[in-house]
Every structure is written in C-alpha cells, then in structure tokens.
Amino acid sequence: MSRPAKIGADAALARLSGWEKVEGDRDAIRKTFRFEDFNEAFGFMTRVAIKADQLDHHPEWFNVYNRVEVLLATHDVDGVSELDVTLATFMDAVAKR
C-alpha cells in the first residue's frame, strides 16, 4: 500500500472539529475522548483498532477509565497525512454513537 504525502497538522485541523495541534516540534494532532464508563471507552478503542488495522495506521493512545487520549501522526512521513484525517474522522463518528 502506498503511503500518503505529509499534509501537516494545520491542513488537517482545518477539516476536523475538536482536534488540536501538538505543541513543540512534532507535527501531530490530538484529542481527548470521554465516555460514560470504561466499557464505552474500551468499546470505542476496539472499533478504532479494527479500522486502524484495515488502514495499516495505528494511533498512539492512552486510556484511563472513561478517558481515551489520542495522538495521530504518520511515522512514514514524519507528520500528519491523509491517513490521520481518515482515522480522526472515523474516531469522531464512532464517539458520537
């Protein structure tokens, strides 16, 4: 599978809602998702994991109880790419269910 080109955090954020640019010298975006309880948070992570495997693009994330903190960047291009926008959009849709 060919990897998409780097678009950068600013271009991605122009198309996403609720995401923010990671401060510092890393080109990445992040968002914190909050759920009713651990079961909902884990269910979200499970659905995202399946999609991430399909895309061959995996998030950096951290989970505590009802909170899932996500950081997205495409390591192959050392920054944000269309893969990150695709995965972020999927995460937003799953979280709204």
N, C-alpha and C positions, 0 to 999 in steps of 0.2 A: 504494500500500500504506500503510495507517495504521501509525503508529509506536506501540509500546507505551509505557506510562507508566513513569516512573522508579520503581524499587523500592529502590534503594540497595544498596551493597556488602554490608552486614550481612545483609540478607534473601537475597541471592544466595549468600553463603558458607554460610548455614545449609543449603543444598541441594547444595553442591558439596564435593568432597573434594580436599585438596591445593592449593587456591587460597588466596590471601591478599589482604588489603585493601592498596591502595596507600597508603603513608603521605603525609601532607600534606593539602592542601585539595582534592584531586581525588577524586571519587567514582568509583573504578575498582577492578578486581581483576586479579591477575596470577598467572602460574605459569611455571615453567621446566620444559621437557620435555627429557629426554636420551635419545639413541638410540645404537645400536651404531656408526653411522658417518654420514657426510654423506649418503649415498644414502638411508638411512632417514629422516633429518631432512627432506630435500628432498621425499621421497615424502609424509610427513606434511603438510608445508606445501602440497603440491599438492592433496591430498584436502581439506584445510581450505579452501583458496582456492575450490574448486568449490562447496562448501557455503556459504561466505561470500557468493559471488555470488548463489546461489539465495535467500539471506536478505536480500540487499542490506545486508549488515552486515559490515564488514571490520575485522579485528584490527590493532592496532599490534603489530609483532613484529620480532625481531632474531634472526638466525641466524649462528652461527659453528660450523663443522664439524658436530658431533653435538648441538649445543645449540640449542634454539629458545625464546627468551624471549617471552612473550605478555602483552599488556596489553589488557584489554577494558573499554570504556565506550561508551555510546551517545551520540554527539555531539549528536543531535537533542534529547535530554532532559538533556544535561549531567550524565550519571551512568549508573549501572548500571540496565539494564532486563531484561525477559524475553529479549530478543534475546541478551544477553550470557550468560544462563544456558543458553539453547539452544545457542549456539556453544561454550561451555565444555564442556557435556555431550558434544557431538559430538567435540570435541578429545580429551577423556578416553577416549572409546570407540575412536577411531582409534589413539591412542597405545598402547592395550592389545593391539592386534592383533599 
